[in-house]
Structures are given as C-alpha cells and as structure tokens.
Amino acid sequence: MRCAKRYKTTDAMDNRYAPYIITKRREETPTVVELVLAPKEGARPAFVPGQFIDILLPSHGADAKSYTISSTPHEEGFTIAVRRAGTFSQALCDKKEGEVLSVSEPYGFFYPVDAKTPRLFLAGGIGITPCISIARAGSAAGERAPTLVYYSNRSYADVAYREALDALAGGGFIVKHFITRERGTDSGVVYERIGQAHLKEALRRSADAHVFICGSIAFVRDMRLMLKSAGIAEEQLFTEAFF
C-alpha cells in the first residue's frame, strides 16, 4: 500500500517554496474555488498526475497546507481546487487574481504504477482532484486504463468537476455518484453512503484493480477497512488522507 498523508511543514524558510501568481480564479461549486497558479519566475516544475503541492500563507503562520494538483503536466502552471473548510482554506478561496502565493515543489506517491491495470477511485468530496488529473492525463496520452469512480458528496451541488467527469465518461471510464444528505431519483446517482455491497460490486467488475482512496481521514479509514474485509490485497491499495 502506498500512502500520501498530508502533513503540514513547519519550515517557512524551506527553499522548496517559490512565488506563484494566481492567474485565474473560478467558482467551481458554491463551496469550491479553482485557482490557476503560474510561477512568477522560471518554469513550473515537472510533476506526476496525482501529486500535490504545499502552500504557505504568512497570515496563518509557518504551517503549510497541501492541495492536490488537478491539472495535467502538459498544461502551464498548477491548478488546484480549494473547498471552503477551515480558516486556511477560506483565506485561500478569498484570494484574487494577481495575488502571489508561496508554493512548494510537487510531491507525493498517489499515482498509478502503470497505464493498463484497471482502477477503482473512491473519492470523498474534494478528494476527487487526483482522479481528475490522472484521468485527464491518461486520456490525453491515449493510455486510459479501465476506470470506475465512486464519488461521494453530501449534496449534488457539492459535486466538484462534474463537467470534467461527464466529458471523461465512456470508453471504459465510469462514474457513479453517491449523495449522502439528499434524496432523489436521478439516474446514475445513489442516495446513500458507499457501503460494503457497493465495494463488492466494484471488485466483481475487476478483482485485480488498483484502488485509490482519497478524502478525509474518516473516509479513507472506512473505505480501507471495508475493502480489507472484502479480501482485497494490501498491494492493491493507494491511500491519501487530508484534514
């Protein structure tokens, strides 16, 4: 199992950080803001789809917060999606185009090891961002592996990157939405939490799939425990938890 836990860094003087300009700001959902970041000087560092960056805000002390890159390596700059949760993320959401941020080098180990093995993504809320980057990059390269996405949100209005997921659908890319605090009859939407039966159904599609779990600590813990109970091998699991 590969893990990429989002620990804060406490060294504000770390030379991994460089100034980036917010070149575009967009309201992705009522609770999520997308920011496009371009280096103030030089070229953007290379990254692997699924990695993340740390951002420092001097007004919030020396601790940084991590955000997954939702763009692909062939795009300029970094794109991140920030949910309005907590004072740090709220402050970042309130930033304007033209403002400068301190951004780290990309890092993390939450990405596929090959382009052929089937993939199951279990995403909670803003945990969809690595899936977006990985799937977009694979599609652009013509190497998209069979992919099933189970995406859980409290309400349908909270679903980030809905249009991007719709655009990726087809050709072996399947998305199933799970809405936990609303009820409805929409096709393709399950109005309950992702449960043991849903995971067993997914594994019946492809027992050897690599499973990528990304979301809150509680979401990742619950998904991992149910998968282990279903008999999935440890080496099939890739997890990333944030707070």
TITORRO-693528 format. One line per 2 residues: number of its first residue (from 1); their letters; for each residue z negated, x negated, y of N, C-alpha, C, CB. Coordinates in pm, whole numbers, plus 50000, padded with zeros to 5 digits. Glycine has a CB too. Example, Ala and Ser with C-alpha at 12.3 -4.5 7.8 and 13.67 -1.06 7.14 Angstrom:
BEGIN
1> as> 49220 48681 49431 49220 48770 49550 49220 48680 49670 49095 48869 49553; 49292 48715 49775 49286 48633 49894 49213 48710 50003 49428 48592 49940
! end
This chain:
BEGIN
1> mr> 50000 49915 49880 50000 50000 50000 50000 49912 50124 49877 50096 50001; 50083 49947 50222 50084 49876 50348 50021 49964 50455 50227 49835 50388
3> ca> 49927 49908 50530 49857 49983 50633 49887 49922 50770 49706 49985 50606; 49888 50005 50872 49906 49957 51009 49809 50033 51097 50054 49976 51058
5> kr> 49684 49996 51091 49581 50065 51169 49592 50026 51316 49440 50034 51114; 49563 50122 51404 49579 50100 51546 49450 50049 51609 49623 50228 51615
7> yk> 49418 49921 51588 49300 49866 51652 49334 49825 51794 49247 49746 51572; 49238 49843 51884 49257 49800 52022 49242 49648 52031 49156 49870 52115
9> tt> 49311 49590 52126 49290 49450 52156 49198 49440 52277 49426 49377 52182; 49119 49337 52283 49025 49325 52395 49055 49206 52483 48883 49315 52342
11> da> 49166 49137 52459 49202 49020 52538 49310 49056 52638 49248 48905 52447; 49270 49095 52756 49366 49139 52857 49455 49024 52905 49293 49200 52975
13> md> 49417 48900 52879 49495 48787 52925 49590 48736 52817 49403 48676 52969; 49597 48805 52705 49685 48764 52595 49828 48752 52646 49677 48865 52478
15> nr> 49893 48637 52617 50027 48616 52670 50134 48693 52596 50059 48471 52666; 50095 48778 52501 50192 48867 52440 50235 48977 52536 50134 48928 52312
17> ya> 50159 48999 52640 50187 49108 52733 50283 49065 52843 50056 49160 52793; 50374 49156 52876 50472 49129 52980 50491 49256 53063 50608 49082 52918
19> py> 50538 49244 53188 50559 49362 53272 50685 49440 53233 50567 49321 53418; 50670 49571 53219 50782 49660 53188 50786 49772 53292 50770 49719 53044
21> ii> 50905 49809 53332 50924 49915 53429 50955 50047 53357 51038 49879 53529; 50892 50154 53401 50926 50287 53349 51058 50329 53412 50812 50392 53378
23> tk> 51165 50329 53334 51298 50362 53387 51332 50510 53372 51403 50279 53319; 51260 50578 53283 51286 50721 53265 51160 50788 53212 51405 50744 53169
25> rr> 51132 50905 53263 51018 50985 53219 51067 51126 53190 50904 50985 53325; 51033 51178 53073 51081 51310 53034 50972 51388 52963 51206 51298 52943
27> ee> 50960 51516 52993 50865 51604 52925 50927 51648 52793 50827 51728 53014; 50881 51591 52683 50935 51625 52551 50886 51761 52505 50897 51517 52449
29> tp> 50756 51787 52522 50695 51917 52495 50591 51941 52604 50631 51923 52349; 50526 52057 52607 50421 52078 52707 50307 51977 52699 50364 52216 52693
31> tv> 50292 51910 52585 50181 51816 52568 50226 51673 52541 50094 51862 52455; 50357 51646 52538 50408 51513 52505 50507 51467 52612 50475 51513 52366
33> ve> 50487 51345 52662 50576 51284 52760 50646 51164 52696 50497 51240 52888; 50777 51157 52714 50853 51042 52665 50878 50946 52780 50987 51087 52600
35> lv> 50851 50817 52755 50872 50712 52855 50969 50608 52801 50739 50645 52894; 51066 50570 52884 51157 50461 52851 51115 50339 52932 51308 50499 52879
37> la> 51091 50227 52865 51037 50107 52928 51138 49993 52918 50903 50067 52864; 51165 49927 53029 51257 49813 53032 51183 49690 53083 51382 49844 53120
39> pk> 51205 49573 53021 51136 49452 53070 51174 49421 53214 51169 49331 52980; 51075 49384 53292 51101 49351 53433 51186 49226 53443 50969 49332 53509
41> eg> 51167 49135 53348 51246 49011 53345 51284 48981 53201 51168 48892 53408; 51404 48926 53181 51445 48883 53047 51485 49000 52958 51335 48806 52982
43> ar> 51498 48970 52831 51545 49068 52733 51429 49128 52657 51643 49005 52636; 51450 49249 52608 51350 49313 52523 51340 49240 52390 51384 49463 52501
45> pa> 51220 49217 52337 51207 49151 52207 51266 49237 52096 51060 49122 52177; 51310 49172 51990 51359 49244 51873 51244 49316 51805 51430 49148 51774
47> fv> 51275 49427 51737 51172 49497 51661 51234 49565 51541 51099 49600 51750; 51149 49603 51447 51190 49675 51328 51153 49821 51347 51124 49616 51199
49> pg> 51243 49917 51322 51208 50059 51337 51082 50093 51257 51325 50148 51291; 50986 50154 51325 50857 50184 51264 50743 50103 51325 50863 50160 51116
51> qf> 50778 49997 51401 50674 49916 51465 50624 49982 51593 50727 49775 51494; 50516 49925 51649 50457 49980 51771 50425 49871 51871 50332 50060 51739
53> id> 50394 49912 51992 50355 49821 52099 50219 49861 52152 50461 49821 52213; 50149 49765 52211 50024 49792 52281 50051 49798 52431 49916 49685 52249
55> il> 49980 49886 52500 49992 49898 52645 49854 49884 52708 50056 50034 52684; 49848 49805 52814 49724 49786 52890 49733 49865 53021 49698 49636 52919
57> lp> 49624 49930 53058 49612 49994 53188 49489 49934 53257 49600 50151 53175; 49507 49853 53360 49392 49789 53426 49284 49886 53469 49439 49713 53546
59> sh> 49324 50008 53506 49224 50107 53550 49136 50156 53435 49294 50226 53614; 49175 50121 53311 49099 50165 53194 49039 50047 53117 49187 50248 53102
61> ga> 49018 49935 53187 48952 49822 53125 49045 49731 53048 48845 49870 53034; 48985 49646 52964 49061 49542 52894 49114 49586 52758 48975 49421 52876
63> da> 49078 49705 52714 49126 49753 52585 49265 49816 52599 49028 49855 52525; 49350 49787 52500 49485 49842 52498 49491 49960 52402 49588 49734 52458
65> ks> 49598 50037 52412 49622 50147 52319 49763 50131 52264 49604 50287 52389; 49779 50166 52136 49906 50144 52067 49992 50269 52066 49882 50098 51925
67> yt> 50124 50249 52079 50221 50359 52076 50343 50315 51996 50263 50401 52221; 50383 50399 51901 50499 50369 51819 50626 50374 51902 50508 50466 51702
69> is> 50717 50285 51874 50849 50284 51938 50934 50392 51871 50918 50142 51929; 50984 50486 51950 51065 50593 51892 51215 50567 51906 51031 50725 51956
71> st> 51252 50465 51982 51393 50430 51997 51436 50339 51882 51418 50361 52133; 51561 50297 51883 51615 50211 51777 51650 50074 51836 51740 50275 51711
73> ph> 51665 49972 51751 51690 49837 51802 51819 49820 51883 51694 49742 51689; 51918 49908 51863 52043 49892 51940 52033 49950 52080 52158 49957 51866
75> ee> 51923 50021 52111 51903 50075 52245 51832 49971 52332 51822 50206 52240; 51854 49983 52463 51786 49893 52555 51642 49939 52578 51863 49884 52688
77> gf> 51554 49845 52599 51415 49879 52627 51343 49937 52507 51409 49975 52740; 51224 49989 52533 51143 50060 52433 51128 50205 52480 51002 49991 52414
79> ti> 51133 50299 52387 51098 50437 52418 50974 50473 52339 51216 50534 52384; 50878 50536 52406 50756 50581 52340 50732 50727 52376 50633 50493 52381
81> av> 50659 50796 52290 50618 50934 52318 50466 50937 52322 50674 51034 52210; 50412 50994 52428 50267 50993 52451 50216 51135 52457 50232 50916 52581
83> rr> 50121 51168 52371 50060 51301 52375 49940 51300 52470 50015 51345 52233; 49927 51405 52547 49815 51416 52641 49686 51442 52564 49841 51531 52743
85> ag> 49622 51334 52521 49497 51345 52446 49411 51224 52481 49523 51352 52290; 49301 51245 52546 49215 51135 52588 49254 51085 52726 49222 51022 52487
87> tf> 49160 51017 52792 49182 50975 52930 49291 50869 52942 49053 50922 52988; 49302 50778 52844 49402 50672 52850 49542 50731 52842 49380 50570 52736
89> sq> 49567 50812 52739 49700 50870 52722 49734 50966 52836 49708 50943 52588; 49634 51037 52886 49657 51126 53000 49704 51046 53121 49530 51206 53034
91> al> 49638 50933 53146 49676 50848 53259 49817 50794 53240 49576 50733 53275; 49853 50758 53118 49986 50707 53090 50092 50817 53111 49994 50651 52947
93> cd> 50059 50938 53067 50150 51051 53087 50176 51078 53234 50094 51176 53020; 50078 51049 53320 50089 51077 53463 50164 50968 53540 49952 51094 53522
95> kk> 50202 50860 53471 50278 50754 53536 50416 50804 53578 50291 50632 53444; 50471 50744 53683 50601 50785 53736 50708 50679 53709 50589 50813 53887
97> eg> 50832 50722 53718 50943 50627 53706 50931 50521 53816 51081 50701 53715; 50955 50397 53778 50944 50287 53873 50812 50212 53865 50963 50337 54011
99> ev> 50710 50273 53805 50582 50204 53791 50591 50099 53681 50468 50306 53759; 50502 50001 53687 50506 49887 53596 50386 49892 53501 50506 49753 53674
101> ls> 50413 49864 53374 50310 49862 53270 50305 49725 53204 50335 49972 53166; 50189 49689 53151 50174 49567 53071 50193 49603 52925 50035 49499 53095
103> vs> 50296 49544 52862 50337 49584 52727 50338 49461 52636 50477 49651 52730; 50289 49479 52514 50282 49369 52418 50414 49352 52343 50169 49392 52319
105> ep> 50420 49247 52265 50527 49230 52168 50514 49342 52064 50522 49088 52100; 50624 49384 52001 50613 49483 51894 50555 49422 51767 50751 49545 51864
107> yg> 50481 49502 51692 50427 49454 51566 50392 49573 51477 50304 49365 51589; 50342 49543 51357 50308 49647 51261 50394 49635 51136 50326 49785 51324
109> ff> 50352 49701 51029 50417 49688 50898 50450 49824 50837 50328 49610 50803; 50480 49920 50921 50505 50057 50875 50655 50084 50879 50427 50160 50962
111> yp> 50726 50030 50781 50871 50048 50777 50921 50032 50633 50942 49948 50871; 51039 50088 50603 51091 50081 50465 51122 49937 50423 51217 50166 50453
113> vd> 51110 49913 50294 51140 49781 50240 51285 49769 50196 51048 49749 50123; 51356 49882 50185 51497 49879 50151 51565 50005 50205 51518 49867 49998
115> ak> 51696 50012 50193 51772 50123 50251 51814 50226 50147 51894 50070 50320; 51764 50214 50024 51810 50303 49918 51702 50392 49860 51871 50222 49809
117> tp> 51579 50342 49850 51472 50419 49787 51444 50548 49864 51344 50334 49778; 51435 50663 49797 51405 50790 49865 51274 50781 49943 51398 50905 49764
119> rl> 51265 50856 50052 51149 50850 50139 51090 50989 50160 51186 50788 50272; 50957 50993 50163 50884 51114 50199 50798 51078 50320 50797 51168 50080
121> fl> 50823 51143 50432 50742 51124 50552 50645 51241 50566 50831 51110 50679; 50517 51209 50581 50413 51308 50609 50361 51276 50747 50298 51305 50501
123> ag> 50397 51360 50845 50365 51331 50984 50276 51439 51042 50492 51318 51067; 50173 51397 51112 50085 51489 51182 50099 51469 51332 49939 51469 51139
125> gi> 50146 51573 51404 50157 51564 51550 50249 51453 51595 50022 51544 51610; 50198 51368 51683 50278 51259 51739 50308 51152 51635 50206 51197 51860
127> gi> 50254 51166 51515 50284 51074 51405 50428 51082 51358 50193 51102 51290; 50509 51168 51419 50650 51177 51383 50730 51061 51441 50708 51310 51432
129> tp> 50678 50988 51538 50759 50890 51611 50817 50778 51523 50676 50828 51718; 50743 50718 51429 50808 50616 51347 50919 50672 51260 50705 50548 51259
131> ci> 50902 50796 51214 51007 50861 51135 51135 50873 51217 50961 50999 51086; 51121 50911 51344 51237 50927 51432 51311 50795 51446 51193 50979 51570
133> si> 51238 50687 51473 51301 50557 51491 51369 50510 51362 51197 50454 51535; 51299 50522 51251 51353 50477 51121 51476 50559 51083 51246 50488 51011
135> ar> 51468 50691 51097 51579 50776 51056 51700 50758 51146 51536 50922 51057; 51679 50748 51277 51790 50727 51369 51861 50594 51341 51741 50731 51513
137> ag> 51781 50489 51320 51839 50358 51294 51917 50358 51164 51730 50250 51291; 51862 50420 51060 51931 50427 50932 52059 50506 50941 51841 50487 50828
139> sa> 52057 50617 51014 52176 50699 51030 52285 50622 51104 52142 50828 51104; 52247 50550 51211 52344 50474 51289 52407 50363 51207 52277 50416 51413
141> ag> 52329 50308 51113 52380 50199 51030 52451 50249 50905 52266 50108 50991; 52452 50381 50885 52515 50437 50765 52439 50407 50638 52655 50385 50753
143> er> 52307 50380 50652 52226 50342 50537 52110 50439 50513 52171 50201 50556; 52125 50562 50555 52014 50656 50547 51982 50693 50402 52046 50782 50626
145> ap> 51861 50662 50359 51816 50696 50224 51780 50844 50220 51694 50608 50182; 51786 50907 50101 51741 51046 50090 51599 51060 50146 51745 51094 49942
147> tl> 51581 51152 50240 51456 51161 50314 51408 51305 50325 51473 51101 50454; 51282 51326 50290 51217 51456 50306 51102 51438 50404 51165 51512 50169
149> vy> 51098 51521 50508 50995 51511 50612 50909 51637 50609 51059 51492 50752; 50779 51620 50591 50682 51727 50609 50611 51699 50741 50580 51736 50488
151> ys> 50631 51789 50839 50582 51764 50975 50484 51874 51014 50700 51758 51075; 50358 51835 51036 50251 51930 51065 50213 51929 51212 50129 51899 50979
153> nr> 50204 52051 51271 50160 52069 51409 50075 52194 51419 50281 52077 51505; 49996 52203 51526 49913 52322 51547 49999 52443 51581 49811 52297 51657
155> sy> 50099 52425 51669 50188 52534 51709 50331 52484 51711 50148 52590 51847; 50425 52577 51711 50566 52538 51712 50603 52474 51845 50655 52660 51685
157> ad> 50534 52512 51952 50560 52450 52083 50519 52303 52085 50486 52525 52192; 50430 52263 51993 50383 52125 51987 50480 52032 51913 50248 52120 51919
159> va> 50584 52086 51852 50675 52004 51770 50755 51909 51859 50770 52094 51688; 50725 51781 51850 50798 51680 51927 50927 51641 51854 50710 51556 51952
161> yr> 51027 51607 51930 51157 51561 51878 51222 51664 51785 51139 51429 51804; 51206 51791 51820 51266 51897 51738 51418 51886 51736 51224 52036 51791
163> ea> 51479 51862 51853 51625 51850 51859 51674 51727 51783 51671 51843 52004; 51602 51619 51792 51641 51497 51720 51635 51519 51570 51552 51380 51759
165> ld> 51532 51588 51523 51521 51617 51381 51632 51710 51334 51385 51679 51350; 51665 51810 51417 51775 51901 51383 51907 51824 51373 51786 52013 51487
167> al> 51927 51728 51463 52050 51650 51463 52061 51561 51341 52059 51566 51589; 51948 51517 51288 51948 51431 51170 51962 51509 51040 51820 51350 51166
169> ag> 51936 51639 51044 51936 51721 50922 52071 51719 50854 51896 51865 50955; 52067 51725 50721 52189 51723 50641 52212 51586 50582 52309 51765 50725
171> gg> 52299 51579 50483 52330 51451 50422 52213 51383 50356 52387 51361 50522; 52120 51463 50303 52004 51405 50235 51880 51396 50322 52038 51270 50186
173> fi> 51889 51443 50447 51773 51442 50537 51724 51586 50553 51809 51378 50676; 51603 51614 50506 51548 51750 50504 51414 51751 50577 51531 51802 50358
175> vk> 51395 51849 50665 51269 51862 50740 51206 51997 50709 51293 51846 50893; 51077 51995 50679 51001 52119 50661 50884 52115 50759 50950 52135 50512
177> hf> 50877 52216 50846 50771 52223 50945 50650 52300 50891 50822 52289 51074; 50532 52249 50918 50406 52313 50883 50330 52343 51013 50320 52223 50788
179> it> 50303 52471 51038 50233 52513 51159 50097 52569 51117 50316 52620 51239; 49990 52513 51172 49857 52542 51119 49778 52646 51198 49778 52416 51115
181> re> 49815 52676 51323 49735 52768 51402 49816 52885 51459 49668 52693 51515; 49929 52912 51399 50010 53027 51434 50058 53094 51305 50131 52987 51524
183> rg> 50104 53214 51318 50160 53285 51204 50297 53338 51243 50067 53400 51156; 50391 53336 51150 50525 53384 51178 50606 53392 51050 50593 53294 51279
185> td> 50735 53420 51066 50823 53435 50951 50950 53351 50966 50860 53582 50932; 50947 53251 51052 51066 53170 51076 51108 53096 50949 51040 53069 51188
187> sg> 51239 53094 50926 51293 53024 50811 51269 52874 50825 51443 53053 50795; 51229 52811 50717 51206 52667 50719 51072 52625 50774 51310 52602 50798
189> vv> 50986 52723 50808 50853 52693 50861 50747 52745 50766 50835 52755 51002; 50650 52661 50735 50537 52701 50650 50415 52715 50741 50512 52597 50534
191> ye> 50354 52833 50743 50243 52858 50834 50110 52831 50765 50247 53001 50886; 50090 52706 50729 49964 52660 50671 49966 52508 50670 49944 52716 50526
193> ri> 49854 52449 50632 49844 52304 50624 49922 52250 50504 49697 52260 50616; 49961 52125 50513 50021 52059 50397 49914 52048 50289 50080 51918 50435
195> gq> 49942 52103 50172 49843 52104 50065 49890 52035 49939 49805 52244 50032; 49805 52034 49840 49835 51968 49713 49963 52021 49650 49718 51985 49616
197> ah> 49981 52153 49653 50101 52212 49592 50228 52167 49662 50092 52365 49594; 50223 52154 49795 50340 52110 49870 50375 51965 49835 50314 52123 50021
199> lk> 50272 51882 49820 50297 51742 49787 50353 51728 49646 50168 51661 49801; 50301 51807 49553 50354 51802 49417 50500 51845 49414 50270 51891 49323
201> ea> 50533 51946 49495 50672 51991 49504 50760 51878 49558 50683 52115 49595; 50712 51808 49660 50790 51697 49717 50810 51585 49615 50720 51642 49842
203> lr> 50705 51554 49539 50715 51446 49442 50804 51485 49323 50577 51407 49392; 50815 51615 49295 50906 51658 49189 51052 51629 49228 50888 51808 49160
205> rs> 51080 51633 49358 51214 51601 49406 51248 51455 49377 51226 51629 49556; 51148 51368 49395 51169 51226 49375 51035 51158 49349 51240 51162 49497
207> ad> 51005 51137 49223 50875 51080 49186 50859 50936 49229 50856 51090 49036; 50971 50866 49251 50962 50725 49288 50977 50701 49438 51067 50646 49214
209> ah> 50969 50806 49519 50986 50794 49664 50877 50706 49725 50984 50932 49730; 50913 50635 49831 50814 50567 49913 50760 50670 50012 50874 50441 49986
211> vf> 50629 50679 50023 50565 50783 50105 50505 50719 50229 50456 50859 50024; 50547 50768 50346 50500 50719 50474 50413 50825 50538 50619 50680 50568
213> ic> 50284 50793 50559 50189 50888 50617 50148 50838 50754 50064 50906 50525; 50168 50920 50857 50133 50878 50992 50072 50995 51068 50257 50823 51067
215> gs> 49957 50971 51128 49888 51075 51204 49747 51031 51235 49888 51208 51129; 49662 51127 51260 49522 51096 51288 49456 51037 51164 49446 51222 51334
217> ia> 49340 50977 51184 49266 50919 51072 49237 51024 50966 49135 50855 51121; 49196 51144 51009 49165 51250 50914 49290 51296 50838 49101 51369 50986
219> fv> 49403 51308 50909 49528 51350 50845 49571 51248 50740 49639 51368 50949; 49569 51121 50776 49610 51016 50681 49517 51013 50561 49612 50879 50750
221> rd> 49387 51024 50585 49289 51025 50475 49316 51140 50379 49147 51034 50530; 49334 51260 50433 49353 51377 50348 49483 51368 50267 49353 51505 50433
223> mr> 49591 51327 50331 49719 51316 50261 49711 51211 50150 49832 51281 50360; 49648 51099 50181 49639 50991 50082 49555 51035 49961 49577 50864 50145
225> lm> 49444 51103 49985 49359 51147 49875 49432 51247 49785 49231 51210 49928; 49508 51339 49845 49583 51437 49765 49695 51370 49686 49640 51546 49855
227> lk> 49760 51272 49745 49867 51200 49675 49811 51119 49558 49942 51107 49773; 49697 51055 49580 49635 50980 49471 49594 51073 49359 49513 50900 49522
229> sa> 49544 51190 49395 49506 51289 49295 49628 51337 49217 49436 51407 49361; 49744 51337 49284 49868 51379 49218 49928 51268 49132 49971 51423 49321
231> gi> 49865 51150 49135 49908 51042 49048 50006 50944 49106 49966 51098 48928; 50024 50944 49238 50119 50851 49298 50065 50708 49292 50150 50890 49443
233> ae> 50154 50613 49273 50114 50473 49263 50082 50416 49401 50223 50391 49195; 49985 50326 49405 49942 50267 49531 50057 50197 49604 49829 50168 49508
235> eq> 50145 50131 49528 50253 50056 49592 50360 50145 49655 50317 49965 49492; 50353 50276 49632 50447 50369 49694 50401 50415 49831 50469 50488 49605
237> lf> 50276 50385 49868 50216 50440 49989 50224 50345 50108 50073 50476 49964; 50262 50398 50224 50262 50328 50351 50185 50417 50448 50410 50298 50402
239> te> 50080 50364 50508 49997 50449 50595 49979 50387 50732 49861 50472 50531; 49971 50475 50831 49941 50431 50967 49857 50538 51034 50072 50405 51049
241> af> 49738 50500 51075 49645 50595 51138 49619 50551 51281 49512 50605 51058; 49599 50648 51371 49569 50617 51508 49457 50708 51558 49693 50631 51596
243> f> 49408 50677 51676 49299 50755 51734 49326 50781 51880 49163 50683 51716
! end
